[in-house]
């Protein structure tokens, strides 16, 4: 069972963090883990006011008819987060279901958490985030038309429009693109194209290696493997072209050392 929207969006929208996954990606991940079904509870301001017992009775007992409920170690629920695991177990005894707690996942000497992963991605440390995620951080999107500058430079790019909220910071990354179920190495620029100064919002532009075809309207998954450098302005187009060529060579060397 999961909530949508994310509860902080309703109870404290000014402090709600960008999410690591869209709802569709979250359901996909749950399905991959072996879940046969997912219950999505629409989280509202009214629901946020429910006492713990009201939530358990209405959602877990009367709607889902649960037999077992497993929650994370820091699970809190109900109005003002007054419900904890002890409360849940007590309510389970009353309503006839078993409540169990899942221990935190640890890596080295710390707990793996969405907060830590979010910080690593937000700092561009995507390779470190991948260790905690168990896979490279990815975003999904649709290829849309851009200014065509990449093709003019000899490095055609796919401009990605995405619903994902958390985008790594401006810079150049070694990435992979899943296109038509095929994983392809690529290099991606995230940022504002400072050499040209022709955009007013962050763009995500990916040059897919050894692919020369129209990708417009294609749905792709872009995975961030490693940050290569900061985004910066170049004095002229030739200097930019030389740097893109160097970025591609760096990415190819990296992909030559690791298994995709």
C-alpha positions in Angstrom: 0.0 0.0 0.0 1.3 3.5 -0.9 0.0 7.0 -0.8 -0.5 9.5 -3.6 0.2 12.3 -3.5 3.2 12.0 -1.1 1.8 13.0 2.4 4.2 16.0 2.9 2.7 17.6 -0.2 -0.5 17.9 1.7 0.5 18.5 5.3 3.7 20.6 4.8 4.0 21.5 1.1 6.7 24.1 1.7 9.0 21.4 3.1 8.0 18.5 0.8 11.1 17.0 -0.9 11.4 16.2 -4.6 10.5 12.5 -5.1 13.0 9.9 -6.2 10.3 8.2 -8.3 7.0 9.0 -10.0 3.9 7.0 -9.0 4.2 4.9 -12.1 7.9 4.2 -11.4 7.1 3.2 -7.9 4.4 0.8 -8.9 6.8 -0.7 -11.5 9.5 -1.2 -8.9 7.0 -2.9 -6.5 5.9 -5.2 -9.4 9.5 -6.1 -10.1 10.0 -7.0 -6.5 7.2 -9.6 -6.7 4.2 -7.7 -5.5 1.0 -9.0 -7.1 -1.0 -5.8 -6.5 -0.6 -2.3 -5.1 -3.2 -0.3 -3.2 -2.9 3.4 -3.8 -4.5 5.6 -1.1 -5.4 9.1 -2.2 -3.9 11.3 0.5 -6.0 14.4 1.3 -6.1 17.1 3.9 -9.2 15.3 5.4 -7.3 12.0 5.6 -4.3 13.7 7.3 -6.7 14.6 10.2 -7.7 10.9 10.9 -6.7 9.4 14.2 -4.6 6.2 13.8 -7.5 3.9 14.7 -9.8 5.5 12.2 -7.2 5.0 9.4 -6.6 1.4 10.4 -10.3 0.6 10.6 -11.3 2.3 7.3 -8.3 1.5 5.1 -6.6 -1.6 6.4 -9.5 -3.5 7.9 -12.7 -2.5 6.0 -11.1 -1.8 2.6 -8.1 -4.0 2.3 -9.1 -6.8 4.8 -5.5 -7.2 5.8 -4.1 -10.3 7.4 -0.5 -9.0 7.8 0.9 -5.5 7.8 4.7 -4.9 7.4 6.1 -1.4 7.9 9.5 0.3 8.1 11.2 0.8 11.4 10.4 4.5 11.5 6.8 4.2 10.4 4.5 6.8 11.7 0.8 7.4 10.7 -2.4 9.2 11.7 -3.1 12.8 12.8 0.1 14.6 13.9 1.9 11.2 13.2 0.6 10.0 16.5 0.6 6.3 15.4 3.8 4.3 15.6 4.6 0.6 15.3 3.5 -0.1 18.9 0.1 1.5 18.2 -0.2 -0.4 15.0 0.5 -3.8 16.7 -2.0 -3.0 19.4 -4.7 -2.2 16.8 -3.7 -5.3 14.9 -4.5 -7.4 18.0 -7.8 -5.7 18.3 -8.9 -6.0 14.6 -7.3 -9.4 13.9 -4.2 -8.8 11.8 -0.5 -9.3 12.4 1.8 -6.3 12.4 5.6 -6.7 11.8 8.5 -4.3 11.5 11.2 -4.4 8.7 14.7 -3.5 9.9 16.5 -0.7 8.1 18.8 -1.5 5.3 22.4 -0.6 6.1 25.4 0.2 4.0 28.7 0.2 5.8 27.9 2.2 9.0 24.8 4.1 8.0 21.1 3.5 7.2 20.1 3.7 3.6 17.4 6.3 3.3 15.6 8.2 0.6 16.9 11.4 2.2 20.5 10.3 1.8 20.0 9.2 -1.8 18.2 12.4 -2.6 21.1 14.4 -1.3 23.6 12.4 -3.3 21.7 12.8 -6.5 21.2 16.5 -5.7 24.9 16.9 -5.4 25.6 15.1 -8.6 27.2 12.1 -6.8 25.1 9.7 -8.9 27.6 6.9 -8.8 27.4 6.9 -5.0 23.6 7.1 -5.1 23.6 4.0 -7.4 25.4 2.0 -4.7 22.5 2.7 -2.2 19.7 2.3 -4.8 21.0 -1.0 -6.2 20.7 0.6 -9.7 21.6 3.8 -11.4 19.3 6.7 -10.7 17.0 7.2 -13.7 14.4 9.5 -15.1 11.7 8.7 -17.7 10.6 11.0 -20.4 9.7 11.8 -23.9 12.0 13.1 -26.6 10.9 16.5 -27.8 12.2 19.0 -30.4 15.0 21.3 -29.3 17.0 24.0 -31.1 18.9 21.4 -33.2 22.3 22.8 -32.0 23.6 19.3 -31.1 23.2 18.1 -34.7 24.9 21.3 -36.0 27.8 20.5 -33.8 28.0 17.0 -35.0 26.6 15.5 -31.9 22.8 15.1 -32.3 21.0 15.1 -29.0 17.7 13.9 -27.6 16.0 16.6 -25.6 14.0 15.0 -22.7 10.8 16.2 -21.2 10.3 14.4 -17.9 7.8 14.2 -15.1 10.5 13.2 -12.6 11.0 15.9 -10.0 14.6 15.2 -9.0 17.1 16.0 -11.7 20.9 15.9 -11.0 22.5 19.4 -10.9 23.9 21.1 -14.0 26.8 19.2 -15.5 27.8 16.6 -18.0 27.2 12.9 -17.2 28.0 9.5 -18.5 24.6 8.0 -18.9 22.7 5.1 -20.5 19.5 5.3 -22.5 16.9 2.5 -22.6 15.3 2.8 -26.0 13.0 0.1 -27.4 14.2 -2.2 -24.5 17.8 -1.8 -25.6 20.4 -0.2 -23.2 22.6 2.2 -25.1 25.6 4.2 -23.7 25.3 8.0 -24.0 26.5 11.3 -22.6 24.1 13.9 -21.2 24.2 17.6 -20.5 22.0 19.0 -17.8 21.8 22.7 -17.5 21.2 26.0 -19.2 23.4 25.9 -22.3 25.5 28.8 -21.2 27.5 29.0 -24.4 24.4 30.0 -26.3 22.2 31.5 -23.5 19.1 30.6 -25.4 17.0 28.9 -22.6 15.4 30.0 -19.4 15.0 26.7 -17.7 17.1 23.5 -17.2 17.3 21.2 -20.2 18.3 17.6 -20.3 20.1 16.8 -23.6 21.5 13.3 -24.4 23.8 12.2 -27.2 23.2 8.5 -27.7 26.3 6.8 -29.1 26.1 5.1 -32.5 22.4 5.9 -33.0 21.5 8.1 -36.0 17.8 8.2 -36.3 14.9 10.4 -35.5 14.0 9.9 -31.8 11.2 12.5 -31.5 8.3 11.4 -29.4 10.2 8.3 -28.3 9.8 7.3 -24.6 13.1 6.6 -23.0 14.7 5.9 -19.6 17.8 7.9 -18.9 20.1 6.5 -16.2 22.9 8.5 -14.7 26.1 6.5 -14.3 28.8 9.1 -13.4 29.3 12.8 -13.4 32.1 13.9 -15.8 32.4 17.6 -15.3 30.6 20.9 -14.5 28.6 22.7 -17.1 30.4 25.8 -18.3 30.4 28.4 -21.1 32.9 28.2 -24.0 34.4 31.1 -25.9 33.2 29.7 -29.3 31.5 26.8 -31.0 34.7 25.1 -31.9 35.8 25.0 -28.3 32.5 23.5 -27.3 32.7 20.9 -30.1 36.1 19.9 -28.9 34.9 19.5 -25.3 31.9 17.4 -26.3 34.2 15.1 -28.3 36.4 14.8 -25.1 33.3 14.1 -23.0 32.3 11.4 -25.4 35.7 9.8 -25.3 35.7 9.9 -21.4 32.3 8.3 -21.3 33.4 5.5 -23.8 36.4 4.8 -21.7 34.2 4.5 -18.6 31.8 2.2 -20.3 34.8 0.1 -21.5 35.7 -0.5 -17.8 32.2 -1.3 -16.4 29.5 -3.7 -17.4 26.2 -2.2 -18.6 
